[in-house]
């Protein structure tokens, strides 16, 4: 699993945004097979504080896995626990992703 996050919005020295976009790539073992042909999984993304928006899952043809992306707005909080889970139609689940975000 690979994760990256980036700032969103227009840079503004006087009022910088704390909204972040997270992108998580799930790769599956070759003996399991790819999930591209299957129905995309449902994503459940949560945070201990702030707001989660724009949750999207789609097939990643470069890895044969699934890409999950979402935005996180901490709403002036200094730390948050983020959690993401994928659930497939056949009741299989992918590895749960956990992340402790702290304000820069």
C-alpha positions as CSV (number, residue, x, y, z in Angstrom):
1,X,0.0,0.0,0.0
2,X,1.3,3.4,-0.9
3,X,0.0,6.7,0.4
4,X,0.7,10.4,-0.4
5,X,-1.0,13.6,0.5
6,X,-0.9,17.2,-0.8
7,X,-2.2,20.6,0.0
8,X,-5.3,21.8,-1.8
9,X,-6.4,25.3,-2.7
10,X,-4.7,28.5,-3.7
11,X,-1.5,29.3,-1.8
12,X,-2.1,32.3,0.4
13,X,0.6,33.5,2.8
14,X,-2.0,35.4,4.9
15,X,-4.5,32.5,5.2
16,X,-3.0,29.1,4.0
17,X,-5.4,26.2,3.7
18,X,-5.0,23.1,5.8
19,X,-7.2,21.0,3.4
20,X,-5.3,17.9,2.2
21,X,-5.9,15.4,-0.5
22,X,-4.9,11.8,0.3
23,X,-4.3,9.2,-2.3
24,X,-3.9,5.5,-1.3
25,X,-2.9,2.8,-3.8
26,X,-3.9,-0.7,-2.8
27,X,-2.0,-3.5,-4.6
28,X,-3.1,-7.1,-4.4
29,X,-1.0,-10.2,-4.3
30,X,-0.8,-12.0,-7.7
31,X,-2.3,-15.2,-6.3
32,X,-5.5,-13.3,-5.4
33,X,-5.8,-11.9,-8.9
34,X,-6.7,-8.4,-10.0
35,X,-9.9,-6.8,-9.0
36,X,-10.2,-4.6,-12.1
37,X,-12.9,-6.7,-13.7
38,X,-14.9,-6.9,-10.4
39,X,-17.2,-4.2,-9.1
40,X,-15.3,-1.5,-7.4
41,X,-15.2,-1.7,-3.6
42,X,-17.1,0.6,-1.3
43,X,-14.8,2.9,0.7
44,X,-15.4,3.9,4.3
45,X,-13.2,6.9,5.3
46,X,-13.4,8.4,8.8
47,X,-11.6,11.0,10.9
48,X,-11.6,11.6,14.7
49,X,-12.1,15.4,14.0
50,X,-12.6,17.6,10.9
51,X,-14.4,16.7,7.7
52,X,-13.8,14.0,5.0
53,X,-15.1,14.8,1.5
54,X,-14.8,13.6,-2.1
55,X,-14.2,9.9,-1.4
56,X,-13.5,8.2,-4.7
57,X,-12.4,4.6,-5.6
58,X,-11.3,3.5,-9.0
59,X,-9.2,0.8,-10.7
60,X,-5.5,1.6,-11.1
61,X,-4.4,0.0,-14.4
62,X,-0.7,0.6,-13.6
63,X,-0.7,-1.5,-10.5
64,X,-3.8,-3.8,-11.1
65,X,-5.1,-2.6,-7.8
66,X,-7.5,0.0,-6.5
67,X,-6.8,3.7,-5.9
68,X,-8.7,5.5,-3.1
69,X,-8.7,9.3,-2.8
70,X,-10.3,11.8,-0.5
71,X,-10.0,15.2,1.0
72,X,-9.6,16.0,4.6
73,X,-10.2,19.4,6.3
74,X,-9.0,19.4,9.9
75,X,-11.3,22.4,10.8
76,X,-8.6,24.2,12.9
77,X,-7.7,21.0,14.8
78,X,-4.0,20.2,15.4
79,X,-4.2,16.4,15.1
80,X,-6.5,13.7,13.8
81,X,-6.7,10.0,13.4
82,X,-7.7,9.0,9.8
83,X,-9.0,5.5,8.8
84,X,-9.9,4.0,5.5
85,X,-11.4,0.7,4.7
86,X,-12.4,-1.0,1.4
87,X,-15.2,-3.5,1.3
88,X,-15.9,-5.7,-1.8
89,X,-19.3,-7.0,-2.9
90,X,-18.2,-10.6,-2.0
91,X,-17.6,-9.4,1.6
92,X,-13.8,-9.5,1.3
93,X,-12.0,-6.5,2.8
94,X,-8.6,-4.9,2.0
95,X,-6.0,-3.9,4.6
96,X,-7.2,-1.1,6.8
97,X,-5.3,2.1,6.4
98,X,-4.6,4.2,9.5
99,X,-2.8,7.6,9.7
100,X,-2.2,10.1,12.4
101,X,-2.2,13.5,10.9
102,X,-0.6,16.5,12.7
103,X,-0.7,20.1,11.7
104,X,2.5,21.5,10.3
